Amino acid sequence: MLKKSIITALTIAIAFSLREYFSTGNIRWISSVLFAMIIFAFYFLWEWAKEPYDWHKKKR
């Protein structure tokens, strides 16, 4: 789950950085890294929320 989230965030960040480089000629690194971190957090929480909680755990 963590590896998939990192790969997704890096892929999106690279894609947006390349788009920005080809359209303006320079890259704003702060916005690219911040956007990648937001995507990582959102995707990580999304994947984490999809796994069901085991309500039948034995209590100690």
MITOR-981994 format. One line per 3 residues: number of its first residue (from 1); their letters; for each residue x, y, z of N, C-alpha, C, O, CB. Coordinates in pm, 1 decimal, m for minus. Glycine has a CB too. Layout:
! residues N
NUM = a = X Y Z X Y Z X Y Z X Y Z X Y Z | ...
END
This chain:
! residues 60
1 = mlk = 82.5 m118.2 0.0 0.0 0.0 0.0 87.8 125.6 0.0 60.0 220.9 m72.8 m94.3 m0.8 120.8 | 192.2 125.6 80.7 280.1 242.0 87.9 358.9 260.2 m41.9 374.6 371.8 m91.6 376.3 228.5 206.4 | 408.1 148.2 m95.7 486.1 154.0 m219.3 400.2 205.2 m335.4 445.6 285.3 m417.2 544.0 15.0 m252.9
4 = ksi = 277.8 158.5 m341.0 185.8 200.5 m447.1 153.6 350.1 m435.8 142.3 419.4 m537.0 55.7 117.5 m441.2 | 139.2 398.7 m313.5 110.9 540.6 m291.6 229.0 627.4 m333.3 210.7 732.5 m394.8 76.7 566.1 m144.8 | 349.2 583.6 m300.2 469.1 659.1 m337.1 486.6 663.2 m488.0 517.4 768.3 m544.3 593.2 598.0 m271.7
7 = ita = 467.1 549.4 m553.5 483.4 543.0 m698.7 379.6 631.9 m767.5 412.3 702.3 m863.0 471.0 396.9 m748.6 | 255.9 629.2 m720.0 151.3 712.0 m779.0 182.2 861.0 m762.5 167.2 938.5 m856.9 16.0 679.2 m715.7 | 225.3 900.6 m643.0 256.7 1042.1 m618.5 375.5 1087.7 m702.4 373.1 1197.6 m757.7 285.9 1065.5 m469.6
10 = lti = 478.8 1005.4 m712.6 595.2 1042.5 m793.3 560.9 1051.4 m941.4 608.7 1140.9 m1011.1 707.7 942.2 m772.4 | 479.7 960.6 m989.0 439.6 962.9 m1129.9 362.2 1090.0 m1162.5 387.4 1154.1 m1264.6 354.8 839.6 m1163.6 | 269.5 1125.7 m1077.3 191.2 1246.9 m1100.2 278.4 1371.2 m1089.3 263.7 1464.4 m1168.3 75.3 1255.3 m1000.8
13 = aia = 369.2 1373.2 m991.9 458.7 1489.3 m975.8 550.7 1504.9 m1096.2 573.0 1616.7 m1142.6 542.9 1475.4 m847.4 | 603.6 1395.5 m1147.1 690.0 1402.3 m1265.5 611.4 1448.7 m1386.9 660.0 1529.8 m1465.8 754.4 1265.7 m1293.5 | 490.5 1397.6 m1401.9 407.8 1437.6 m1515.1 375.6 1587.8 m1510.5 385.0 1656.0 m1612.6 278.1 1355.8 m1517.0
16 = fsl = 338.3 1639.0 m1394.5 307.3 1781.2 m1382.9 432.1 1866.9 m1397.8 425.2 1976.7 m1453.2 240.4 1809.8 m1249.5 | 546.3 1818.4 m1349.0 671.4 1893.5 m1364.9 711.1 1902.0 m1511.9 753.1 2007.7 m1559.0 784.4 1828.1 m1283.3 | 698.3 1792.6 m1583.4 730.2 1793.0 m1726.7 634.8 1883.6 m1804.2 676.9 1955.8 m1894.7 724.4 1650.2 m1783.3
19 = rey = 506.9 1879.8 m1768.8 410.0 1966.9 m1834.8 444.5 2113.1 m1810.2 437.2 2195.9 m1901.0 267.5 1936.7 m1785.5 | 482.2 2143.9 m1686.5 518.5 2281.2 m1652.8 646.8 2323.9 m1723.7 657.9 2437.8 m1769.1 534.8 2296.0 m1501.6 | 743.1 2233.2 m1733.3 869.5 2264.6 m1799.9 847.6 2291.9 m1948.8 903.4 2387.1 m2003.4 969.6 2149.5 m1781.4
22 = fst = 767.3 2209.5 m2013.6 745.8 2227.8 m2156.6 654.7 2346.5 m2188.0 662.5 2402.4 m2297.4 687.2 2102.0 m2215.7 | 569.3 2385.4 m2094.8 480.9 2498.4 m2123.2 544.7 2633.1 m2087.8 525.0 2730.8 m2160.0 350.6 2482.0 m2047.0 | 621.5 2639.9 m1977.2 678.7 2768.5 m1936.0 830.6 2774.4 m1947.1 887.6 2883.4 m1952.3 638.8 2798.1 m1794.7
25 = gni = 895.5 2661.7 m1950.7 1040.6 2660.4 m1961.5 1112.9 2646.0 m1828.8 1234.3 2625.6 m1826.4 1085.9 2784.2 m2027.8 | 1040.1 2656.2 m1718.3 1101.0 2633.4 m1587.6 1002.1 2559.3 m1498.5 883.2 2550.2 m1528.8 1144.5 2767.4 m1522.0 | 1054.7 2506.2 m1387.0 971.8 2427.2 m1296.6 972.1 2494.6 m1159.5 1077.8 2529.5 m1107.1 1023.2 2279.5 m1287.0
28 = rwi = 855.5 2512.1 m1103.2 844.2 2561.4 m965.2 845.2 2439.1 m873.9 743.8 2371.0 m858.9 712.6 2648.7 m944.0 | 960.7 2412.0 m813.2 980.3 2289.4 m737.2 896.3 2283.7 m611.2 850.7 2176.1 m572.6 1124.3 2274.5 m701.6 | 875.2 2395.7 m547.1 797.4 2394.5 m423.3 654.8 2350.1 m450.1 600.8 2267.7 m376.3 798.1 2532.8 m357.7
31 = ssv = 593.8 2403.0 m553.5 456.4 2363.3 m584.5 449.5 2218.8 m631.6 352.8 2148.8 m601.3 397.3 2455.3 m690.9 | 551.1 2172.4 m705.8 552.2 2034.2 m752.4 566.1 1935.6 m637.1 496.7 1834.0 m632.6 664.8 2013.6 m851.8 | 656.3 1966.1 m544.1 676.7 1876.8 m428.9 556.5 1880.1 m335.5 515.3 1776.3 m283.7 804.2 1916.1 m351.8
34 = lfa = 500.3 1997.5 m313.8 382.0 2009.5 m229.2 264.1 1932.9 m290.0 191.2 1864.3 m218.4 345.2 2157.6 m209.4 | 245.8 1944.5 m419.1 138.6 1872.3 m488.1 160.2 1721.8 m475.6 64.1 1648.0 m453.6 131.9 1913.5 m637.2 | 284.3 1674.7 m489.3 314.0 1532.1 m476.1 284.4 1483.0 m334.3 234.5 1371.9 m316.7 461.0 1504.5 m512.3
37 = mii = 314.3 1563.5 m234.5 287.3 1523.9 m96.3 137.4 1517.3 m67.9 91.5 1429.5 5.3 354.3 1621.3 0.6 | 62.0 1609.1 m125.2 m83.7 1606.9 m108.2 m142.9 1484.1 m176.4 m229.0 1416.7 m119.7 m147.6 1735.7 m165.2 | m97.4 1455.2 m296.6 m145.1 1336.2 m367.9 m109.8 1210.1 m291.0 m192.1 1119.2 m279.7 m85.6 1330.1 m509.5
40 = faf = 13.4 1203.5 m237.2 54.8 1087.4 m158.5 m35.9 1068.1 m37.4 m83.2 957.2 m12.4 200.5 1102.9 m113.2 | m60.0 1174.1 37.1 m143.5 1163.9 156.8 m285.8 1121.9 122.7 m342.8 1035.3 189.1 m145.3 1296.8 231.2 | m343.2 1182.7 19.7 m479.1 1148.2 m20.2 m488.3 1002.8 m65.7 m579.2 930.7 m24.4 m526.7 1241.0 m131.7
43 = yfl = m394.8 959.2 m150.5 m399.9 822.9 m203.1 m373.6 721.3 m92.3 m438.1 616.6 m87.9 m298.0 805.3 m316.8 | m277.9 751.8 m1.7 m249.6 661.7 108.8 m372.1 644.6 197.5 m405.9 532.2 234.4 m131.7 713.2 190.7 | m439.7 755.0 232.7 m560.2 746.2 314.2 m674.0 675.9 241.2 m753.0 604.4 303.0 m604.2 884.6 356.5
46 = wew = m682.5 695.5 112.7 m785.7 629.8 32.5 m766.9 477.8 36.0 m863.2 404.0 57.2 m782.1 681.3 m113.5 | m643.8 431.0 15.2 m615.2 287.2 18.8 m632.9 230.7 159.5 m681.1 118.6 175.8 m472.6 260.0 m31.0 | m594.2 307.4 260.7 m607.6 262.9 398.3 m754.9 248.4 436.3 m790.8 155.5 508.6 m537.3 360.5 493.0
49 = ake = m839.5 337.6 389.2 m981.6 334.2 422.7 m1055.5 220.5 352.6 m1162.2 179.1 398.0 m1046.0 466.3 386.9 | m1000.6 170.0 243.8 m1068.0 61.9 171.6 m1054.3 m73.4 241.0 m1133.5 m163.6 213.9 m1013.0 52.2 31.2 | m955.1 m90.4 330.7 m937.6 m217.6 399.5 m1032.7 m224.7 518.1 m1037.2 m133.0 600.2 m791.1 m235.9 445.7
52 = pyd = m1108.8 m333.7 527.0 m1206.4 m343.8 635.9 m1138.7 m370.6 770.6 m1032.1 m431.7 777.4 m1307.5 m454.6 605.8 | m1202.3 m324.1 875.5 m1151.7 m344.4 1010.6 m1198.4 m480.8 1060.4 m1313.1 m519.4 1038.1 m1199.1 m230.8 1106.2 | m1111.0 m552.5 1126.7 m1145.7 m684.4 1180.6 m1208.6 m666.7 1318.6 m1138.2 m647.1 1417.7 m1019.8 m777.0 1188.4
55 = whk = m1340.9 m673.9 1324.3 m1414.3 m652.5 1448.8 m1409.5 m774.6 1540.4 m1446.7 m765.2 1657.3 m1558.4 m616.9 1418.5 | m1364.7 m888.2 1489.2 m1365.0 m1010.5 1566.9 m1227.7 m1045.5 1622.7 m1196.7 m1163.2 1641.2 m1415.3 m1123.2 1483.0 | m1147.0 m946.9 1649.3 m1018.9 m970.4 1710.2 m1038.1 m1018.1 1853.7 m1129.5 m974.6 1923.8 m933.0 m843.9 1705.4
58 = kkr = m951.7 m1106.7 1894.8 m962.5 m1154.7 2032.9 m906.1 m1049.1 2126.9 m797.8 m995.3 2104.2 m887.8 m1290.4 2051.3 | m979.6 m1020.9 2230.7 m934.8 m921.9 2328.6 m837.3 m987.6 2425.4 m852.1 m1104.5 2460.8 m1055.4 m860.5 2405.3 | m739.1 m911.8 2466.7 m637.1 m966.8 2557.7 m682.7 m958.2 2699.9 m610.4 m999.4 2790.6 m504.3 m893.9 2542.0
END
